[in-house]
Amino acid sequence: MTDPDERNRKRLRLRRRGKRAYIRSVQLIPSMATLGNAICGFGAIYVAHLAGPVETGGGDPWAAMFLKHKFLWACYLILAAMLFDALDGRLARWARHTTDFGGQLDSMADVISFGAAPAMIAMALFKSQVPDAPLFVGRLVWAIGAVYMCCAAIRLARFNVSNEHGEQHHMSFLGLPSPGAAAAVIGIVLVQQELAYDAGAPGFHFLHYLANVAIVLLPPITLASGLLMVSNFRYPHVVNKYLRGRRTIGRLIVALLGAVLVVTAHRYTIGIASIIYALSAPATAVYLRYGRAKPLAA
């Protein structure tokens, strides 16, 4: 006969072993979300540089689908990477297991998705729309993409050495966060693609000229977004500062209006809102320094 105390000890050991296995599985989930971020960024680079017959996609139906609107799909993959980026930290806090390893892995994934991928998408779109650009223009666009990618790496390294755990420390960012910079770059891409599509409708041919303007603005916006990442401008954390907790009816109405705009015209809305966010901090700084009315002399 087995001693009852021995059976109880054995049951307790099995329960503890199962709990340790559960904890290990929970700790794996945030890392998988982070790797999902990196995979989406890598996929965006791949999709943006697809080439071949649009109709067949080389016999691959997925390739044919991506080829038809490859820059839009590349931008959507960056947006998916942002969702994974937002998810991994919350999963880690839910599992009560935030580690330095997770932070470093997150930054490495961000360098791919929000550093290299937006620059590669911007360069590929510019090259496809201006194939006969002078050599120095092509090299300048490449240099701007390289500067953007380097600024993203510096921004993420600076964040790693100064980051503090806890939502209370993440109400604002020093410098444009890398997802915000990526959103500004793919935002102008989304706007350009939507303008080019709408220009095909009868009576809207003038939008073709606006689409060309967006192509001209693409390199400056990419460069500005990169430099803003390493600037000392303060940017609010939109979710933590404006969307959490109790808010006024006015903010609820604004959020509802934003949701309606995203549903009805998501490319224009995401693109314009992302660019406004990127430019908001320097615009506010300029206003606070020069725009305030000076007091009248006594």
Beta strands, then each sheet from edge to edge (+ up, - down):
strand 1: 172-174
strand 2: 234-236
sheet 1: 1+ 2-
end
